């Protein structure tokens, strides 16, 4: 059973020492030093084979997922980040967070029972997924996505509307799943995102660098739409899905994050950086 999780990275960073993981330099086609020379981090690169590496400034880690989908062979395929990982269900008492990152042996044991691994849902409590996106980014991105779904795959429209009203969701574009499911998901999500890109005709260039990365953020939300539809149509059962802890390798400033969250909701101040 071959399972591979790529780690989307754009700089040198400590990586888990486990064969489950493949560090991938995302946006490799765009990575240049101050002299305009290509930067090579020594990882696998997302600009070989069939790829969308040049879209990385706006598609974020999805350029790594696209490359893996098109170029890697694995029975189970997934995505994590250089600062975010799936955690073990049996964590050790240790100060070294990397000791509790999901390992190959445990992942393959999980896939004897489950078909999909996802991070535990993030709860927004006083916001729906739609309202949170509208307050922190631009609602028209989701509105246009809905129009595209109504046109390209209308069978998903009910799931889309239901998910937008939820107050929690699986975020970060993180998932690991059986290859046939990953093929289904990637075919669906990239078709929608490429249609969204064509419909907005370069709108990302008119936004700040942070806000211009919205294709990756839209996909975070509509992953939940795809998953919901699989459940509603019987492709997946709840018992096929395993929620895992999400481990952060860097300290999260929850005060700053919470203040920004409330400012976005009540003062209409959109996010302009990560926390």
N, C-alpha and C positions, 0 to 999 in steps of 0.2 A: 504494500500500500504506500504509494508515494504522495506525500503531502508537502506542499511548499507555500510558505508565507513570505511575500516580499516585504522588505522594509523600505518605505519611501524616504529618501534622504537627499538633501541638497548640500550637505557639508560633512566634513569628517566628524565622526561621533563614535562613542563606544557602542559596539553591537553585541547582541547575545552570541555566545559561542555554542551554537547548537545547529545541527544540520537541517533543522526545520526551516531556518531563515535564509533568505537571500537578500542582502542589502542591494538596493538599486538606486543609482544616481538619477533622480527625476529632473526633467528639464535639461538633460545633458546637452541637447542641441543649442540651448541658450546660455549655458554656463561659460562665461568668459572672465578673464582677469582684467585689470585696468588697462592692459595693453591690447586687449581684444583677442588674447590667445585662449584656446579651449582649456577648460579646467577638467582634470581627470582625477576623481577621488579614489580610484582603484577598486570601485564597486562594479557590478554589472551596470550597464547603461540603458536608458530607455529610448535611445536614438538609433538602435540597430534593428534590422528586420522591419516588419510592418509596425509603424509607430506614429504617435502624435506628439512627440517630445516638444516640438516648437510651441505647442499650445499650453505648456506648463504654467506660464504666468497667470493664466485665467482658469485652467482646469486643475491646477494643484496636483495632488497625489494621483489623480485619475490618469495622468499620462503613464505612470508606473503600472497601474492596473491594466490599462489598455495594452501596454507592451507585454505584460505577463500573459494576458489572455491570448494574445496573438502569437506568442513566441515560446512559451514554456509548456512542457508536457508534465502533467501531474494529475493524479487521481483526485486530489483535493487541492484547491488553490485559494489563496487569500491575500489580504493586505493589512499591514500595520504601519506604524510610523516610527521614525527614529526616536521620538519622545513619548510615544504611546504604544503599549503592547497589551495583548491578551494576558491575563494573569492566570495562574494555576488555581484550580479548585481546592488544592491541598497545599496552601502556602506554608513555607517554613518560617520559623522565627529567626530572622536575620536582618542585619542592617543593609545588606546588599540587595537592592530591589531586583537586580537581574537574576538572582537566584530563584525568584518567584515568577519570572516570565514563563509562559506556557512552553513546555519542551516537547520534542518530537514524540517521545514515548507516550506522554499523556494525551497529546493530540490524536495519535493513532488509536489509543484506547477509547477516546471519546467518539471517534468516528465508527466504532463498532456499534454504537447506540444512536448517535445523532447524524444528521445530514448537513446541518448548518451550525456554525459557531458565530455568535454575535456578541458585542459588548453589552453589558447591562444597560437598560434604558436610562437615558438622561431625563430627569423630571423638571418641568418648568413651572408647575404648580399654578401660578397666576397668569400663565400665557398658554395659548394653543401653539402648535407648531407653526401655523400660519401667522398668527399675530406676533409671535416672537420674531419670525423672519421679517415681517413688515416693519416692525419697530427698529430692528437692528440693521436691516439691509433695505431692499426695495421690493415692495409687494408685487410690482408689475412683473418681476421675474417669475414668480410662482403663478401669477395670472396667465402669463403667456405659456407657461408650461402646461397649465390646465387646458388651454385652447389646443395645444399640440397633441396632448393625450386624447382629447375629444375627437380630433381628426385622425390621428395615426393608430390609436389603439383604444377605441371608445369603451371596450369591455373593462378597462382599468379605471374609468371615470368615477364610478361609485366608490371604489377603494381610495382614490385620490381625495375625494370630498370627505370621506370618513377620517382619513389620516390627518388631514389639515385641522380637524377639530380636536385631535388628541392633544394631551398636555405632556406627552412623553414620547420618546422615540429612540431607536438605535442610531447613534451618530458616528461621525468621524470617517465615514466610508469604510469602516473596518468590518470585515466579515471573512469567513473561511467556509467553503462549501464544496460539495461534490462537483466534479468537472461539468457534468451536464447542466447542473443548476447555474454554475458560473457562466457557462456559455449562454444560457437563457437570459440571465440578468444582464450581462454585458451587451448582448445584442439589443436588448430593450433599452437600457439606460443611455448607451452611446447614440443610438438612433434619435432619441428624444433630445439629447444635449446638442447634437449636431444640427438638428432642426431649430433648436432654440438659438444657437449661434447664428444661423442664417437669418432667422426672423429679427433678431436684434441688431444685425448688421453693424457690428463694431461698437456697440454701446459701451462695452467694457473699457474702451480707450478714453471715454469721456469721464470715467469715474476715477477715484483714487486707486492707487495700487492695491490697497487692501480690499476695497469694495469691488474692484474689477475681477476678483477671483471667485465670482459668484457661481460659475458652472459647477465647481466642486462643492459649493454649499447647497445648491439646488439638489444635487445628487444625494447628499446626506439625507435630505428629507424624503426624496422619492424612492430611496432604497426601501423605506418603510411601506411605501405604496406597493412596490413589487412584491415584498414579502407578504403583505396583507392579502394581495390577490392570490398568491400561491396557497395561502391558508383557506381562503374562501372557496377556491375551486377544487380543493382536495389534493393538489399537487404535493403540498406539505401538510403535516399535522403538527400541532403544538409540541408534541412529544419528539418531533424531529429536530427541534431547535434548542440549542444549549446557550444560555447566557453566561458569559464569563466576566470576571472583574476586568476593569480597564486600569492598567498601571501607568502612571506618569513618571518619567525619569527626572523631571524637574518640578520644583515646588510650584504649586498653583497659588496665586495671590487671590484668595477667595474674597477678601474685602474689596479689592479693586474690581474683581469680576462682578461681585454682587452690586456694587455701586453703579457700574456700567449697565448692568441688566436693568436696574430700577430707573436709571436715567433715560435709557432707551424707551422704556414703557411709558413713563410719566412725563418726561421732558423732551421726548422725540429726538434724542441725541443718538445718531447711529454709531455703531462700532467703527473704529478706525485702526484698531490693532488687536492682536491676540493677547491673552492674559496668562 
